[in-house]
Each structure stands twice: as C-alpha cells, then as structure tokens.
C-alpha cells in the first residue's frame, strides 16, 4: 500500500511539473522522472496515458490501441462529418487564395490541409472530426511560435489531437466504471433485500461491497434505489 501511495504522489508531482511546463512534456522526461522506480515500458505508457487524460501533451509518445480505441484503422466518417469536411476543405481553399504575404498566415495556410490529413488518420469515431481539426489547429498556432521544423510542428499537432482523444477515452472509461458500479450495487441491494426480507441500510451494503457509505450515496443517485 505504501508503494501505491508513493506512486500516486509521484503521479501528482509529474503532473504539476508538466503543468508548470505549459502542459507539455517529452516521453524521455517521463522515463527520467521514474528512472529510480524501475517501471516497465508498459507502465511508462500508462503514465503517459494518464498525462494525456489530464490534457498534457506528451511528445515522443504514441498511444497504443487500448480498451476504448481498439482498432488502429480510422473509422468511417458520419454524414455530418463528411459534410463538415467538404465545407472545411472549401474554406481552406479560400484562405489559401486570399492569404496575405505575412509569414504566419502563409504557414497556417500551408499546414491546415496537413492537420486535416492527420485528423483523418487518427479518427476513431468517438470524437467529432471537427473537434479534432480544431484541436490540431490550436496546437499548430502554439507550435509555430516555438519551432520552424515541420516534423516537430506536426508532432505537436498530433500530440494535441491525441490529448483530446485520450480525454474522451478517459470520460468513456469513467462512464463504463460507473455503470458497472451501479449494476453491482443494484444486484447487492436486491440480493440482500431478498435474504433479509427487508430494506437494507447503507452501512450494511457498504460493508458487503467493501466501499464507503459516501461512495454508496454517490452511486445511489444513479442507481435509482433507496436504502435506509
């Protein structure tokens, strides 16, 4: 347990460090931060996933297929996304025709189609394509102020999009966990009520499931059940 607590504290520390760096961190920094802990590559990946879920861009790390995003293949676009893509590409063409001879505007016009291509490659269906493109565009603005190298710029764009995807994945995972908790609680209440021939108290259910009464109260709000 002590080890788990120490690890949890270190997760909090690395998150603070990443936030202090403007919400950015290199994968090498993560590895160095946990060097003394002897984490496996898989565990380092989990730390990177955690940082992504907290809206931290982790450069040099590419999220592997996981619980939510099982497929590495881009999903088909919805009708709404297809319409958005046609209109957005048309707007890019207009921007490219009217772009002024300002370095930043020229660079934006050059990279916008590339952001679309990256978003299409990374699209998995659980996040609207337009949101991915918007996140990539925001990351582009920041990247252009930091570097001139196209490879690094696109790395930052991909990292920004991945933060959005991981944030949505984490929300989905929390929803799934809550559904499971509601199901377990509902079944426990039904079983205990049938066994005892009466409504059961919160402390009885909490003891049965090995969780706190506060957790029971939170889950009950979604379960629609009442205990005394």
C-alpha positions, -999 to 999 in steps of 0.1 A, spaced: 0 0 0 29 24 8 43 18 -26 10 26 -42 7 58 -22 42 69 -31 35 62 -68 3 82 -66 22 111 -51 48 109 -79 20 110 -105 8 141 -88 43 156 -89 49 148 -125 15 163 -134 25 195 -116 58 196 -134 41 191 -168 16 219 -160 45 242 -150 60 235 -184 28 247 -201 11 214 -203 39 198 -223 64 170 -216 87 148 -235 84 110 -231 121 110 -222 113 133 -192 87 108 -180 112 80 -182 138 100 -163 113 111 -137 105 74 -128 140 61 -135 146 50 -99 113 32 -98 122 6 -124 90 9 -143 84 -13 -173 77 1 -208 41 -8 -203 39 11 -170 56 42 -186 30 41 -213 3 41 -186 19 71 -170 19 88 -204 -18 79 -209 -26 94 -175 -9 127 -185 -28 127 -218 -60 123 -199 -51 153 -178 -47 173 -211 -9 172 -211 9 167 -245 35 140 -243 59 144 -272 76 113 -285 48 91 -272 21 75 -294 -8 60 -277 -13 23 -283 -46 7 -290 -64 3 -257 -97 -5 -241 -117 21 -259 -98 27 -291 -93 -10 -300 -89 -5 -338 -59 11 -354 -79 17 -385 -96 51 -390 -134 48 -387 -158 58 -414 -170 94 -412 -206 101 -403 -228 120 -427 -223 151 -405 -186 147 -406 -185 143 -443 -204 175 -448 -181 193 -424 -150 180 -442 -163 192 -476 -171 227 -462 -139 229 -442 -117 220 -472 -135 246 -492 -128 272 -466 -91 262 -466 -90 268 -504 -105 303 -499 -79 310 -472 -51 299 -495 -63 321 -523 -66 352 -501 -37 346 -478 -16 378 -472 22 378 -475 25 375 -438 48 347 -427 24 334 -400 -6 334 -424 13 317 -451 24 290 -426 -11 285 -414 -24 281 -449 3 256 -456 -3 234 -425 -41 235 -424 -45 207 -450 -19 187 -432 -39 189 -400 -70 176 -418 -49 146 -431 -36 139 -396 -71 141 -381 -85 117 -407 -56 92 -399 -63 95 -361 -101 95 -364 -117 67 -343 -154 78 -342 -158 87 -306 -147 123 -312 -162 145 -338 -137 151 -367 -143 189 -365 -132 189 -328 -100 170 -337 -92 195 -365 -99 224 -342 -76 210 -315 -49 204 -341 -52 240 -353 -48 253 -318 -17 231 -313 -4 244 -347 -6 281 -335 15 272 -304 39 250 -324 46 278 -350 56 301 -322 81 275 -309 98 259 -339 103 261 -377 109 224 -382 79 208 -399 85 174 -383 84 190 -348 54 211 -357 34 181 -369 45 162 -338 29 189 -316 -2 188 -337 -6 151 -333 1 153 -296 -26 180 -293 -51 158 -311 -41 128 -290 -48 147 -258 -83 153 -270 -88 117 -279 -74 104 -246 -95 129 -226 -126 115 -243 -114 79 -237 -110 86 -200 -145 100 -199 -158 69 -215 -139 47 -192 -153 65 -162 -188 61 -175 -182 24 -180 -169 20 -145 -198 39 -131 -223 17 -150 -205 -14 -135 -207 1 -100 -244 8 -104 -250 -27 -116 -231 -43 -88 -248 -21 -62 -283 -28 -76 -276 -65 -76 -262 -64 -40 -293 -45 -27 -317 -69 -44 -298 -100 -30 -295 -86 5 -332 -75 5 -343 -109 -6 -321 -126 20 -331 -104 49 -368 -99 39 -365 -61 44 -349 -30 30 -312 -28 39 -292 0 54 -264 19 37 -238 7 62 -248 -29 55 -245 -25 17 -212 -7 21 -198 -34 43 -210 -61 19 -193 -44 -11 -162 -31 8 -167 5 0 -176 37 20 -211 49 27 -202 81 8 -194 61 -23 -227 42 -18 -246 76 -17 -230 88 -49 -238 56 -68 -274 55 -54 -281 88 -72 -276 70 -105 -290 36 -94 -324 50 -85 -325 27 -54 -332 37 -18 -318 22 14 -324 31 49 
